[in-house]
Amino acid sequence: MGLAAVAGVLAEVFAGTDWTSGVSIGILFYLVSYYVARFTWYKGMGKEGQGKLYTTGYGGFIMIFLFTWMLFFTLQAAGYSL
């Protein structure tokens, strides 16, 4: 979930108000974190377990990503610099 916060900050820094680039950054970070976890920590898990891993984590990832992106967008609009 820490990568979701990093993705939210990077989406604000690199994408700003362009929502398509920001969402692309979020998707890219999720896929990278999924495959890193799948091939390192969950190597011995069966196919059914890997599918459950995929569907379990994306809700929390999306919420944390959107929260941090909106938070840093609001802070930057208020005059704070990153």
SVG drawing of the C-alpha trace seen along z (x, -y; Angstrom):
<svg xmlns="http://www.w3.org/2000/svg" viewBox="-12 -30 23 54">
<polyline fill="none" stroke="black" stroke-width="0.4" points="0.0,0.0 3.0,-2.3 3.5,-2.2 -0.1,-3.6 1.0,-6.7 4.1,-7.0 2.1,-6.7 -0.3,-9.4 2.5,-11.8 4.2,-11.1 0.9,-11.5 0.6,-15.0 4.2,-15.9 4.4,-14.6 0.7,-14.7 -0.7,-17.6 -4.3,-18.2 -4.0,-15.7 -6.2,-12.9 -5.3,-10.4 -1.6,-10.6 -2.3,-10.4 -4.4,-7.3 -1.8,-5.7 0.8,-6.2 -1.5,-4.6 -2.2,-1.6 1.5,-1.2 2.5,-1.3 -0.3,1.3 0.9,3.7 4.5,3.4 3.7,4.0 1.4,6.9 4.1,8.7 6.8,8.0 4.7,9.5 3.6,12.4 7.1,13.4 8.9,12.8 6.7,13.2 3.9,15.4 5.9,17.7 4.6,20.9 0.9,19.9 -1.5,21.7 -3.3,20.1 -6.5,19.6 -4.6,17.9 -2.8,15.6 -6.2,14.5 -7.5,13.8 -4.3,11.7 -5.1,9.6 -8.7,8.9 -8.1,8.4 -5.6,5.6 -6.8,3.3 -9.6,1.6 -7.3,0.4 -4.6,-0.6 -7.1,-2.7 -8.4,-4.5 -4.9,-5.3 -3.8,-6.4 -6.7,-8.7 -6.5,-10.1 -2.8,-11.0 -3.3,-12.4 -6.1,-14.6 -4.3,-15.6 -1.2,-16.8 -3.2,-18.4 -5.1,-20.4 -1.9,-21.4 -0.3,-22.5 -3.4,-24.6 -3.3,-26.2 0.3,-27.4 2.4,-24.7 5.2,-23.4 6.2,-19.8"/>
</svg>
